[in-house]
Amino acid sequence: MRLLNPQVTVLMSVHNGGKHLEKAVRSVLEQTLGDFEFLIIDDGSHDQSAAILDDYRKRDNRVVVYTQTHKGLIFSLNKGCRLARGRYIALMDADDIAVKEKLERQIVFLEDNPDFAIVGGNVATIDDNDRVVGSSNFPVRDKDIKEALIHYCPLCHPTVVMRKAVFECSGGYRCAFVHAEDYDLWLRVSEHFKLANLSEVVLYKRVHTQAMSFQNLEQQAISSLGARISARKRSKTGIDPMKGVGRVTPDILKKAGLEDTDIQNGVLLFYLRWVDLLLMAHDDDGALQLINSLPIYSRPIPRDSLIKICSSRARIHRMRRELWRYAGLRMTIAILQPFKTVKSITEKYLLILRIGKKMPLEPIGICPVFVLSLSLFRLTV
């Protein structure tokens, strides 16, 4: 029998998430705060997800499962928030693990601070085998979060608990911002309400190449740029340039005032952030695959962007002990970086040549790399 008036609705959308689903569900059901319904949207899964959810639904009356044909995450989240009966909506992903005290700490915060609409928290990053490989350091105060929102999303979606009333008056998740629908929502909510993050870790966030964020990274970057420019225009003119847009695209961004180089840099930053996460998870294959698939919107590639790309590739080759490739990339970076005197160039090359202590590099082998690097330099500045 379902709970009549739960304080909290925990909302999860699942699409073929069977691999890590049991751990995610169990982490919610083992919360120290027990007054909640666990509303799960099975978004057209065709793996073992349905069987896992049905088993937990039979065992725990807090679990409520809705099954539908595949509609996508935004549709599922909006549907779940409409169906939610709790005063608070806690978001959850099907491959993450919630800390046992997560809900209790966040609900206490919202009860004690009625002027706050949303509270998130920090995350510990885990790999596919549940090993902790990193952690976040999100801003915690309303003022700092709002300043950060101008540049990136400082609220991790599955850490968030929000008031249902605020979700309803905000208009919910917008389909135009596919794969960055949460960022757009936080930006809109921040214009009228206070936001917070708990300083402690409330979630173990999984990083792997099968994650939806990884598989749709280019669109996520484009949608995030759209969310930022939309918020900026609303702040200045009161008009939302993305209102009525079906989906944010590079052409839509250009019409809103962005240049090709702005789009290139925005996409690049997203890709490099994921490269860092994958390298922390010791997935150098995934990181290299990501760098190699970087979409190009601006030719020639801006010099600063090329330096960042080369730096990430160099890190990957160093991890793999592919020192020849690493040395070539470091030399390219040295040439691309701004310099003032011939002495500074010489010093940079001497620094690179110190790699020879680990792997001797003959001058004849350096020459082709130097020529290639110089060519890249001329093409990009």
C-alpha positions in Angstrom: 0.0 0.0 0.0 1.4 3.4 -1.0 2.2 6.1 1.6 -0.6 8.7 1.6 1.3 11.9 2.3 5.0 11.4 2.0 7.3 14.3 3.0 9.6 13.6 0.1 9.4 12.1 -3.4 12.6 10.6 -4.6 12.5 10.6 -8.4 14.6 8.4 -10.7 14.3 7.9 -14.5 15.8 4.6 -15.8 16.6 3.6 -19.4 18.6 0.4 -19.7 20.4 1.1 -16.4 20.4 -2.5 -15.1 24.1 -2.8 -14.6 24.3 -0.4 -11.5 20.5 -0.1 -10.8 20.4 -2.3 -7.7 23.1 -0.4 -5.9 21.3 2.9 -6.7 17.9 1.7 -5.6 19.3 0.1 -2.4 21.1 3.3 -1.5 17.8 5.2 -1.6 15.8 2.6 0.4 18.5 2.5 3.1 18.3 6.3 3.8 18.1 7.3 7.5 15.0 9.4 6.6 12.2 7.0 5.9 9.2 9.3 5.1 9.4 9.2 1.3 8.0 7.6 -1.8 10.4 6.3 -4.4 9.0 7.1 -7.8 10.8 5.4 -10.7 10.0 6.0 -14.4 11.1 3.0 -16.5 11.6 4.8 -19.8 11.3 2.0 -22.2 14.1 -0.2 -20.9 14.8 -3.5 -22.7 17.5 -4.9 -20.3 17.0 -6.3 -16.8 15.9 -3.0 -15.4 12.2 -3.8 -15.4 12.7 -7.1 -13.5 14.9 -5.4 -10.9 12.4 -2.6 -10.3 9.5 -5.1 -10.1 11.3 -7.1 -7.4 11.9 -4.0 -5.3 8.3 -2.8 -5.8 7.0 -6.0 -4.4 9.3 -5.9 -1.4 9.0 -2.2 -0.4 5.7 -0.2 -0.5 7.6 3.0 -0.9 8.6 2.0 -4.4 6.3 3.2 -7.2 7.1 2.2 -10.8 5.7 3.8 -13.9 6.5 2.1 -17.2 6.4 3.8 -20.6 7.7 3.6 -24.1 11.0 5.5 -24.5 10.2 9.2 -24.2 13.6 10.6 -23.1 14.9 12.0 -19.8 13.2 15.4 -20.0 9.7 14.0 -20.6 10.3 11.4 -17.8 11.5 14.0 -15.3 8.6 16.4 -15.9 6.2 13.5 -15.7 7.7 12.3 -12.4 7.7 15.8 -10.9 4.0 16.2 -11.8 3.2 12.8 -10.2 5.2 13.5 -7.1 3.2 13.7 -3.9 5.9 14.9 -1.6 6.5 18.6 -0.7 10.1 18.0 -1.6 11.5 16.3 -4.8 14.9 14.5 -4.4 16.5 13.6 -7.7 18.5 10.5 -8.3 20.4 8.8 -11.2 20.2 5.0 -11.9 24.0 4.5 -11.7 24.9 6.6 -8.6 25.0 5.7 -4.9 23.4 8.1 -2.3 25.1 8.5 1.1 22.8 7.1 3.8 22.2 10.5 5.5 21.7 12.4 2.3 17.9 13.0 2.5 17.9 13.6 6.2 20.6 16.3 6.0 19.1 18.1 3.1 15.5 18.0 4.4 16.7 19.4 7.7 18.4 22.2 5.8 15.3 23.1 3.8 13.1 22.9 6.9 15.4 25.2 8.8 15.8 27.6 5.8 12.4 28.2 4.2 13.8 31.0 2.0 15.9 28.4 0.1 14.4 26.6 -2.9 17.1 24.1 -3.7 19.9 22.3 -1.9 22.5 20.1 -3.5 25.8 18.8 -2.1 29.3 17.6 -3.0 30.0 14.3 -4.7 32.8 11.7 -4.6 33.6 10.4 -8.1 33.6 6.7 -8.5 34.7 4.5 -11.4 32.8 1.5 -12.9 34.1 -0.7 -10.0 33.0 1.7 -7.2 36.5 2.9 -6.5 36.6 6.6 -5.4 38.8 8.5 -7.8 38.1 12.1 -7.0 35.7 14.6 -5.4 34.0 17.9 -6.1 34.3 21.2 -4.3 31.2 23.0 -5.3 30.4 26.5 -3.8 28.0 26.2 -0.9 26.6 29.8 -0.4 23.8 31.3 -2.5 26.0 34.2 -3.6 28.9 32.0 -4.7 26.6 29.5 -6.5 24.9 32.2 -8.5 28.3 33.7 -9.5 29.5 30.2 -10.6 26.3 29.6 -12.6 27.4 32.2 -15.0 30.3 30.0 -16.0 29.3 26.3 -15.3 26.8 24.2 -13.4 27.7 24.1 -9.7 24.7 21.9 -8.8 25.0 18.2 -9.5 21.6 17.1 -10.6 21.3 13.8 -8.6 22.4 15.6 -5.4 19.5 18.1 -5.6 16.5 18.3 -3.4 14.0 21.0 -4.4 10.6 22.3 -3.2 7.9 21.0 -5.5 6.1 24.3 -5.4 9.3 26.0 -6.8 9.5 23.4 -9.6 5.9 24.0 -10.6 6.2 27.8 -10.7 9.4 27.7 -12.7 7.8 25.8 -15.6 9.9 22.6 -15.2 12.5 21.2 -17.5 12.6 22.7 -21.0 13.0 20.4 -24.0 15.1 22.9 -25.9 18.0 22.3 -23.5 18.4 18.6 -24.0 21.2 17.1 -21.9 21.5 20.4 -20.0 17.9 20.7 -18.9 19.0 20.8 -15.3 21.4 23.7 -15.8 18.7 25.8 -17.5 16.3 25.1 -14.7 18.8 26.1 -12.0 19.5 29.3 -13.9 15.8 30.2 -14.0 15.2 29.3 -10.4 18.2 31.3 -9.3 16.6 34.5 -10.6 13.9 34.3 -8.0 15.1 32.0 -5.2 18.1 31.1 -3.0 20.2 28.0 -3.7 22.7 26.1 -1.5 25.0 23.1 -1.5 25.9 21.1 1.6 29.7 21.1 2.0 29.8 17.3 2.7 29.7 14.5 0.2 26.1 13.4 -0.3 26.5 11.2 -3.4 28.9 8.8 -5.1 28.8 9.9 -8.7 29.8 7.3 -11.3 32.0 8.2 -14.2 32.0 5.8 -17.2 31.8 6.0 -20.9 28.3 4.5 -21.0 26.8 7.4 -19.0 24.3 9.6 -20.9 26.4 12.7 -20.3 29.4 11.1 -22.0 27.4 9.8 -25.0 25.7 13.1 -25.6 28.6 15.5 -24.7 28.5 17.7 -27.8 24.8 18.4 -27.4 25.2 18.9 -23.7 27.8 21.6 -24.4 25.7 23.3 -27.0 22.6 23.3 -24.7 24.7 24.6 -21.8 25.9 27.5 -23.9 22.3 28.2 -24.9 21.2 28.2 -21.2 23.9 30.7 -20.3 23.2 33.1 -23.1 19.5 32.8 -22.4 20.0 33.7 -18.8 22.3 36.6 -19.8 19.7 38.0 -22.1 16.9 37.6 -19.6 19.0 39.5 -17.1 19.7 42.4 -19.5 16.4 42.7 -21.4 13.8 40.5 -19.7 13.4 38.6 -22.9 14.3 34.9 -23.3 15.8 34.3 -26.8 15.3 30.6 -26.4 11.6 30.8 -25.8 9.8 28.7 -28.4 13.0 27.0 -29.6 12.7 23.3 -30.3 16.3 22.5 -29.6 19.4 24.6 -29.1 21.8 24.2 -32.1 25.0 26.0 -33.2 22.9 28.0 -35.6 20.6 29.1 -32.8 23.6 30.1 -30.8 24.9 32.2 -33.6 21.6 34.0 -34.0 21.7 34.7 -30.3 25.1 36.5 -30.8 27.8 33.8 -30.3 30.8 33.5 -32.7 32.2 30.2 -34.0 35.2 30.7 -31.6 32.8 31.1 -28.6 31.1 27.8 -29.5 34.4 26.0 -30.1 35.8 27.1 -26.7 32.6 26.2 -24.9 32.5 22.7 -26.4 36.2 22.2 -25.8 35.8 23.0 -22.1 33.1 20.4 -21.7 35.1 17.8 -23.4 38.2 18.5 -21.4 36.3 18.4 -18.2 35.2 14.8 -19.1 38.7 14.0 -20.1 39.9 14.9 -16.6 37.2 12.8 -15.0 38.0 9.8 -17.2 41.7 10.1 -16.4 40.9 10.2 -12.7 39.0 7.0 -13.3 42.1 5.6 -15.0 40.2 5.2 -18.3 42.9 6.6 -20.7 41.2 4.8 -23.6 38.0 6.7 -23.1 39.8 9.9 -22.6 41.7 9.5 -25.8 38.6 8.5 -27.7 36.9 11.7 -26.4 39.8 14.0 -27.5 39.8 12.3 -30.9 36.1 12.9 -31.3 36.2 16.6 -30.5 33.9 18.5 -32.9 35.4 21.5 -34.8 33.3 24.6 -35.2 36.1 27.1 -35.8 39.0 27.0 -38.3 41.7 27.7 -37.7 41.4 26.4 -34.2 42.1 29.2 -31.7 45.7 28.9 -30.3 44.5 28.7 -26.6 42.1 25.9 -27.5 44.8 24.0 -29.4 47.1 24.3 -26.4 44.4 22.8 -24.1 43.9 19.9 -26.6 47.6 19.2 -26.9 48.0 19.3 -23.0 45.2 16.8 -22.5 46.6 14.4 -25.2 50.1 14.8 -23.6 48.7 13.7 -20.2 47.1 10.6 -21.8 50.3 9.6 -23.6 52.4 10.2 -20.5 50.0 7.9 -18.5 50.5 5.3 -21.2 54.3 5.8 -21.1 54.2 6.7 -24.8 57.1 9.1 -24.3 57.8 9.9 -27.9 54.2 11.2 -28.5 54.3 12.9 -25.2 57.6 14.7 -26.1 56.2 15.8 -29.4 53.1 17.3 -27.9 55.0 19.1 -25.2 57.2 20.6 -27.9 54.1 21.7 -29.8 52.7 23.3 -26.7 56.0 25.1 -26.1 55.9 26.6 -29.6 52.2 27.5 -29.4 52.6 29.3 -26.1 53.3 33.1 -26.3 56.9 34.0 -25.9 58.9 37.3 -25.8 62.5 36.4 -26.3 64.7 33.9 -28.1 66.0 32.9 -24.7 62.5 31.9 -23.5 62.2 29.5 -26.6 65.6 28.0 -25.8 64.7 27.5 -22.2 61.5 25.7 -23.1 63.2 23.3 -25.5 65.9 22.6 -22.9 63.2 21.7 -20.4 61.5 19.4 -22.9 64.8 17.7 -23.8 65.3 16.7 -20.1 62.8 13.9 -20.9 65.9 12.3 -22.5 66.9 11.2 -19.0 64.1 8.6 -19.3 64.2 8.2 -23.1 67.1 9.5 -25.1 66.0 11.7 -28.0 68.5 12.2 -30.8 68.5 15.7 -32.5 67.6 14.1 -35.8 64.4 12.8 -34.2 63.6 16.2 -32.7 63.7 18.1 -36.1 60.5 16.7 -37.7 58.6 17.4 -34.5 60.0 21.0 -34.5 58.9 21.5 -38.1 55.4 20.0 -37.4 55.0 22.2 -34.3 56.1 25.3 -36.2 53.5 24.5 -38.9 50.8 24.1 -36.4 51.8 27.4 -34.8 51.5 29.3 -38.1 48.1 27.7 -38.9 46.6 28.6 -35.6 47.8 32.1 -34.7 
